[in-house]
Amino acid sequence: MRWLRRPRSDRRPRSERFPAITAASPVVPGSVWRPLVAEHLDAGRPSGWWEPVYATAVAQGRRLPWQEGTAHPWVVGWLEDPVHAPPGSRALVVGCGVGDDIMPLLERGYDVTAIDVSETAIAWSQHRVGARTGREVAAVRWLVADLLEVSAAEVGSFDLVVEVHTVPWLPGVVRDAAMAAIGGLVAPGGVALAITEGATSDAARGALEGPPWAQAPSELTAYRAGGLVRLAVEHPSPGDGPTLEVRMTWQRPRGAPDGASLDEGLPLLGQ
């Protein structure tokens, strides 16, 4: 684990090093990035593939298929109308990737820390945050680290933890630990906002090729191991597809026991 500061001006990567991310941008094909994933998973490195995949995208001048170039609209919507307002301004973006979900937090005055296991992703994010917001990237604390190896100094430090489609890209052997780790980063009274891909049935989940691997509803209780209680689970009405996006709001109550019972029901997020 190591912190990155803003690169010195004489060493800053040129903007043309990083591919543009738009709907028209060429995409790294699955035949290129999926073998890199398989190689690292077979070697027992469940998050080791992120760096070579990001580095390949930059080297080829292409975006990755999950990159859309804008903040997730459910993050923006939540910030505009939060289920529960965070008690302070310390925010963490888990698996920040190229920085899309950092930007709306900065715009709302949060003190942002961004973590990603890929140093290339962090450098790409630094470039995009600086270009899109016109702000110094030194305004963000940048951390290159595996989520499961974050130092004890960061535990319980954040009023808002934002995690968007990181957990479903991890294999099952580390998912529970990742969700518990996310919970552990939330300060007392703080909130975790998590967006994931959920399976609409066990049969559909078993038929899907990953990554990403859609999560079963029963998996999501692993956030409780990090000391969180659920405030809301929101999703569109299930259709005929095998998966649907799910937005969850969790809180670490002040003085509440770990693993408190979940609420009943699934409030729906309008389409």
C-alpha positions in Angstrom: 0.0 0.0 0.0 1.3 3.5 -0.8 0.1 7.0 -1.2 0.6 8.9 -4.4 0.9 12.7 -4.6 0.5 14.8 -7.6 3.4 14.1 -10.1 6.0 16.8 -10.5 5.3 19.0 -13.5 8.4 17.7 -15.3 7.2 14.1 -14.9 3.5 14.5 -15.4 2.2 12.1 -18.1 1.1 13.9 -21.3 -2.6 14.0 -21.8 -2.4 12.0 -25.0 -1.1 9.0 -23.0 -4.6 8.3 -21.7 -7.3 7.3 -24.1 -10.5 9.3 -24.3 -13.6 7.7 -22.7 -16.7 8.3 -24.8 -19.4 6.2 -26.4 -17.5 6.4 -29.6 -14.1 5.4 -28.2 -12.6 2.0 -29.3 -12.9 -0.7 -26.7 -10.4 -3.3 -25.6 -11.9 -6.6 -26.8 -12.7 -9.4 -24.3 -10.3 -11.6 -26.2 -7.5 -9.4 -24.9 -8.6 -8.6 -21.3 -10.3 -11.8 -20.2 -7.2 -14.0 -20.6 -5.4 -11.6 -18.3 -8.1 -12.0 -15.7 -8.0 -15.8 -16.0 -4.2 -15.9 -15.7 -4.3 -14.1 -12.4 -7.3 -15.9 -11.0 -5.7 -19.2 -11.8 -2.5 -18.1 -10.0 -4.5 -17.2 -6.9 -4.3 -13.4 -7.3 -8.0 -12.3 -7.3 -7.2 -8.6 -7.7 -3.9 -8.9 -9.6 -5.4 -8.6 -13.0 -6.5 -5.0 -12.7 -3.1 -3.4 -13.3 -2.3 -5.4 -16.4 -5.8 -4.8 -17.8 -5.6 -1.0 -17.2 -2.0 -0.9 -18.6 -3.1 -2.7 -21.7 -6.0 -0.3 -22.3 -3.6 2.7 -22.1 -1.0 1.0 -24.3 -3.6 0.2 -26.9 -5.3 3.7 -26.7 -8.6 2.1 -26.0 -11.2 2.3 -23.2 -12.3 -0.7 -21.2 -15.9 -2.0 -21.8 -17.2 -1.0 -18.3 -15.9 2.6 -18.6 -18.6 5.1 -19.6 -16.8 8.4 -18.9 -19.4 9.9 -16.6 -20.3 9.5 -12.9 -22.9 6.8 -12.2 -26.3 8.5 -12.2 -27.3 6.7 -9.0 -24.3 8.2 -7.2 -25.2 11.7 -8.4 -28.9 11.1 -7.5 -28.0 9.9 -4.1 -25.8 12.9 -3.4 -28.6 15.2 -4.4 -31.1 13.4 -2.2 -29.3 11.1 0.2 -31.1 8.3 2.0 -29.2 9.4 5.1 -26.9 12.5 5.2 -23.2 11.6 6.0 -22.2 13.3 9.3 -19.1 14.9 7.8 -17.1 15.6 4.6 -14.6 12.8 4.6 -15.4 10.6 1.6 -13.7 7.5 0.2 -14.2 6.1 -3.3 -13.4 2.4 -3.4 -12.0 1.0 -6.7 -12.0 4.5 -8.1 -10.9 3.4 -11.6 -10.6 6.4 -13.9 -12.2 8.8 -11.4 -15.8 9.3 -12.7 -17.4 9.0 -9.3 -14.8 11.3 -7.6 -16.0 14.3 -9.5 -19.5 14.8 -8.1 -18.0 14.4 -4.6 -15.5 17.2 -5.2 -18.2 19.4 -6.6 -20.1 19.0 -3.4 -17.2 19.9 -1.2 -16.2 16.5 0.1 -12.6 15.8 1.1 -12.0 12.8 -1.1 -9.7 9.8 -0.8 -9.5 7.5 -3.8 -8.2 4.0 -3.6 -7.5 1.5 -6.4 -5.3 -1.5 -6.7 -4.0 -0.4 -10.1 -1.4 2.3 -10.3 -2.3 2.9 -13.9 -5.9 3.5 -13.0 -4.9 6.0 -10.3 -2.7 7.9 -12.8 -5.5 7.9 -15.4 -7.9 9.1 -12.7 -5.5 11.9 -11.7 -5.4 13.1 -15.3 -9.2 13.0 -15.8 -10.0 14.6 -12.5 -7.6 17.5 -13.2 -8.9 17.9 -16.8 -12.6 17.7 -16.0 -12.9 19.7 -12.8 -10.1 22.2 -13.4 -8.9 21.5 -9.9 -5.5 20.4 -8.6 -5.5 16.7 -8.3 -3.6 17.2 -5.0 -7.1 18.0 -3.6 -7.6 14.2 -3.6 -5.7 11.7 -1.4 -4.6 8.9 -3.8 -4.0 5.5 -2.5 -2.7 2.5 -4.5 -3.7 -0.5 -2.5 -5.7 -3.7 -2.4 -9.0 -3.2 -0.5 -8.1 -6.1 1.7 -4.8 -4.6 2.7 -5.7 -1.1 3.7 -3.8 0.1 6.7 -5.4 0.2 10.2 -5.1 4.0 10.1 -7.9 4.2 7.5 -10.3 1.9 9.4 -13.3 3.9 10.6 -12.1 7.1 9.1 -14.7 8.0 6.5 -18.1 9.7 6.8 -19.1 8.4 3.3 -17.7 5.4 1.5 -18.8 5.0 -2.2 -18.3 1.6 -3.9 -19.6 1.2 -7.5 -19.4 -2.2 -9.2 -16.2 -3.3 -7.5 -17.4 -6.3 -5.5 -19.1 -8.1 -8.4 -15.7 -8.1 -10.2 -14.1 -10.1 -7.4 -14.4 -13.9 -7.2 -16.5 -15.4 -4.5 -13.5 -16.4 -2.4 -12.8 -12.8 -1.4 -16.2 -11.1 -1.8 -17.3 -11.5 1.8 -13.9 -10.1 3.0 -14.2 -7.2 0.6 -17.7 -6.2 1.8 -16.6 -6.5 5.4 -13.6 -4.3 4.6 -15.8 -1.7 3.1 -17.9 -1.6 6.2 -14.9 -1.3 8.4 -13.8 1.9 6.6 -17.0 3.7 7.6 -16.8 6.0 10.7 -19.3 5.8 13.5 -22.5 7.5 12.2 -21.1 7.3 8.7 -22.7 5.9 5.5 -21.7 3.4 2.8 -23.3 3.8 -0.7 -22.8 0.6 -2.7 -24.0 -0.2 -6.2 -23.8 -3.7 -7.5 -25.1 -6.1 -10.1 -27.6 -8.5 -8.7 -28.8 -11.8 -10.1 -32.6 -12.2 -10.6 -32.4 -15.9 -10.0 -30.0 -18.7 -9.0 -30.3 -20.2 -12.5 -29.5 -16.9 -14.2 -26.5 -16.4 -11.9 -25.1 -19.8 -12.7 -25.4 -19.3 -16.4 -23.5 -16.0 -16.5 -19.9 -15.8 -17.5 -17.8 -13.6 -15.3 -16.4 -11.3 -14.5 -18.5 -9.5 -13.4 -20.3 -12.2 -11.4 -23.8 -11.0 -10.4 -24.4 -11.2 -6.7 -27.1 -13.3 -5.0 -29.2 -11.3 -2.5 -28.0 -13.6 0.3 -24.4 -12.4 -0.3 -25.2 -8.8 0.6 -25.5 -9.5 4.2 -21.7 -9.7 4.4 -21.7 -5.9 4.8 -23.0 -6.6 8.3 -19.7 -8.2 9.2 -18.1 -4.7 8.9 -20.5 -3.4 11.5 -23.1 -1.9 9.2 -26.9 -1.9 9.2 -29.0 -1.5 6.1 -31.0 1.6 5.6 -32.2 1.0 2.0 -32.0 -1.4 -0.9 -33.3 0.0 -4.1 -33.6 -1.4 -7.6 -35.8 -1.2 -10.7 -38.6 -3.7 -11.0 -37.1 -7.0 -12.2 -37.6 -7.7 -15.8 -36.8 -10.7 -17.9 -33.1 -10.2 -17.8 -30.7 -12.3 -15.7 -29.4 -9.3 -13.7 -30.4 -5.9 -12.4 -28.5 -3.1 -10.7 -29.0 -2.6 -7.0 -28.2 0.5 -4.9 -27.7 0.0 -1.2 -27.3 2.5 1.7 -25.7 1.2 4.8 -24.8 2.9 8.1 -22.5 2.3 11.0 -24.7 3.5 13.9 -23.1 5.2 16.8 -22.9 2.7 19.6 -25.0 0.1 17.8 -23.9 -3.6 18.0 -22.4 -5.1 14.9 -24.6 -7.3 12.7 -27.9 -5.7 13.6 -30.9 -7.2 11.8 -31.7 -6.2 8.3 -34.8 -4.2 7.4 -37.6 -6.1 5.6 -38.7 -5.3 2.1 -37.0 -4.0 -1.0 -37.9 -0.4 -1.9 -37.8 0.2 -5.6 -35.7 2.8 -7.4 -37.7 4.3 -10.2 -36.4 3.7 -13.7 
